Amino acid sequence: MSALLRNFAVAVGLNYWSHEVTDIDVDWIDGEPAIMFNNSWGTGYGTNGRGIRQGSKRLADDAVCLRTSLAS
């Protein structure tokens, strides 16, 4: 969630769904954080290919946030 708050996209794995998605933002719904994500199933999924995970389903089982740096 800290990477999302810094505007970094995060690739996450969701065991309950047996699927990987890209988390893109955090929003507050009903007083709790909710994760907005892009799905790989195309624009026919959710709203233009995006969805929201809430409650216990918002937690990822694995996550990768690619960052690069240059040697000085």
Backbone bond lengths (Angstrom), bond angles and torsions (degrees), N, CA, C in turn:
res aa  C-N    CA-C-N  psi(-1)  N-CA   C-N-CA  omega(-1)  CA-C   N-CA-C  phi
1 M - - - 1.446 - - 1.527 110.36 -
2 S 1.319 117.39 -33.08 1.464 119.32 -179.97 1.524 110.91 -64.77
3 A 1.338 118.43 -36.07 1.465 120.92 176.92 1.524 110.50 -65.33
4 L 1.314 117.79 -41.16 1.460 121.29 178.72 1.522 111.49 -62.80
5 L 1.321 116.91 -38.99 1.459 121.13 178.81 1.523 111.86 -66.64
6 R 1.348 116.11 -19.77 1.463 121.57 175.93 1.537 111.47 -96.09
7 N 1.342 115.95 11.64 1.465 123.29 178.72 1.525 113.41 66.66
8 F 1.346 117.71 33.50 1.457 122.74 174.01 1.524 108.05 -104.51
9 A 1.309 117.62 128.38 1.467 121.16 174.62 1.529 109.01 -70.40
10 V 1.332 116.34 147.90 1.464 121.78 -176.82 1.523 109.33 -131.73
11 A 1.338 116.57 124.03 1.463 121.08 173.85 1.523 107.49 -79.74
12 V 1.334 117.30 127.31 1.469 120.33 -176.81 1.524 110.54 -130.55
13 G 1.321 114.37 149.64 1.457 121.94 174.08 1.512 109.95 -106.10
14 L 1.328 115.77 138.29 1.462 121.64 -178.13 1.527 108.35 -122.60
15 N 1.322 116.88 103.82 1.469 120.49 -177.59 1.522 112.44 -60.61
16 Y 1.335 118.10 -39.91 1.468 120.00 -177.16 1.527 111.56 -62.57
17 W 1.341 116.75 -21.00 1.451 122.11 -176.25 1.528 111.67 -108.86
18 S 1.354 116.06 -12.20 1.469 122.19 -173.39 1.524 110.09 51.79
19 H 1.338 115.64 50.06 1.463 120.85 -171.91 1.522 109.95 -151.90
20 E 1.333 115.59 154.41 1.460 122.88 173.43 1.522 108.40 -112.56
21 V 1.322 117.06 140.66 1.463 122.83 176.50 1.522 108.25 -137.74
22 T 1.316 116.66 174.78 1.458 121.37 176.45 1.521 109.15 -114.66
23 D 1.329 115.73 113.47 1.466 120.61 176.11 1.522 108.14 -75.00
24 I 1.344 115.74 136.62 1.461 119.07 -174.79 1.529 114.74 -125.01
25 D 1.335 118.07 -18.81 1.467 118.57 -176.17 1.522 110.22 -164.73
26 V 1.328 115.20 161.28 1.470 122.66 175.20 1.520 107.60 -116.00
27 D 1.322 116.10 135.87 1.460 121.55 176.82 1.522 107.04 -132.11
28 W 1.304 117.50 162.77 1.468 121.66 176.48 1.514 108.69 -107.69
29 I 1.327 116.34 122.87 1.462 122.50 178.17 1.520 107.57 -129.54
30 D 1.318 117.09 125.96 1.466 122.69 -178.69 1.528 111.82 54.50
31 G 1.328 117.01 36.95 1.456 122.06 175.98 1.517 115.64 77.62
32 E 1.341 117.67 9.08 1.468 121.11 179.50 1.525 109.33 -129.89
33 P 1.337 116.26 151.48 1.462 117.94 177.83 1.527 111.00 -67.75
34 A 1.317 115.49 142.58 1.455 123.29 175.74 1.522 107.32 -129.87
35 I 1.320 116.58 144.62 1.460 121.89 -175.58 1.525 110.03 -103.13
36 M 1.323 116.34 124.78 1.456 121.71 174.03 1.525 107.77 -90.88
37 F 1.352 116.43 137.17 1.461 119.16 -176.32 1.527 111.62 -140.84
38 N 1.328 115.15 156.28 1.460 122.98 170.72 1.514 107.52 -98.03
39 N 1.325 116.17 134.54 1.450 121.75 178.45 1.525 108.75 -104.76
40 S 1.314 117.34 152.40 1.464 122.11 -178.38 1.522 112.86 -83.49
41 W 1.318 119.08 0.31 1.460 122.24 -175.06 1.521 113.29 -83.86
42 G 1.321 118.27 5.42 1.455 121.16 176.53 1.519 112.67 92.26
43 T 1.316 114.86 -178.94 1.463 120.84 -173.96 1.518 113.67 -72.55
44 G 1.326 117.90 -10.02 1.461 120.45 177.44 1.517 113.16 -74.77
45 Y 1.346 117.72 -14.96 1.458 121.74 178.69 1.516 109.87 -86.79
46 G 1.319 117.96 135.86 1.463 122.37 174.40 1.519 112.20 55.57
47 T 1.314 116.01 -132.62 1.464 122.41 177.25 1.522 107.67 -107.75
48 N 1.331 115.72 102.22 1.474 121.28 -178.42 1.529 112.30 55.00
49 G 1.323 117.04 39.31 1.460 121.27 177.42 1.513 114.79 85.88
50 R 1.317 117.27 4.13 1.470 121.34 -178.70 1.519 111.10 -112.11
51 G 1.324 114.68 152.80 1.451 120.90 177.50 1.513 110.68 -143.15
52 I 1.335 116.01 178.94 1.466 122.74 179.35 1.518 107.91 -132.51
53 R 1.346 116.33 132.33 1.462 121.38 174.14 1.528 108.44 -107.32
54 Q 1.327 114.75 132.89 1.466 120.69 -179.20 1.523 109.93 -127.41
55 G 1.323 115.07 167.89 1.459 120.90 176.41 1.516 111.54 60.60
56 S 1.336 116.95 -144.44 1.462 120.59 -177.61 1.525 112.17 -67.15
57 K 1.320 117.92 -21.57 1.470 120.66 179.96 1.529 112.28 -75.03
58 R 1.316 118.58 -10.88 1.462 119.97 179.05 1.524 111.38 -73.99
59 L 1.333 117.34 -18.75 1.459 121.05 -177.21 1.523 110.61 -82.18
60 A 1.320 115.79 131.03 1.469 121.15 179.21 1.526 110.39 -89.22
61 D 1.337 115.79 152.76 1.458 120.83 176.60 1.526 111.77 -89.37
62 D 1.320 116.94 -22.54 1.461 121.55 170.11 1.518 107.68 -150.74
63 A 1.319 115.99 157.70 1.461 119.43 -177.64 1.526 109.75 -153.86
64 V 1.341 115.13 143.36 1.460 121.67 177.27 1.518 108.14 -137.09
65 C 1.312 115.99 129.38 1.468 121.33 176.61 1.527 107.12 -124.32
66 L 1.323 116.42 106.86 1.457 120.61 -177.75 1.514 111.03 -74.19
67 R 1.293 115.22 130.38 1.463 122.46 175.52 1.520 106.64 -135.67
68 T 1.281 117.77 144.02 1.450 121.18 177.01 1.513 109.73 -120.76
69 S 1.303 115.34 155.27 1.454 119.95 177.07 1.519 108.35 -141.50
70 L 1.297 115.62 157.29 1.455 121.74 178.27 1.525 108.81 -109.59
71 A 1.317 115.22 137.36 1.450 119.08 176.70 1.524 108.57 -69.21
72 S 1.319 115.72 140.98 1.469 118.11 -179.52 1.505 111.02 -98.87
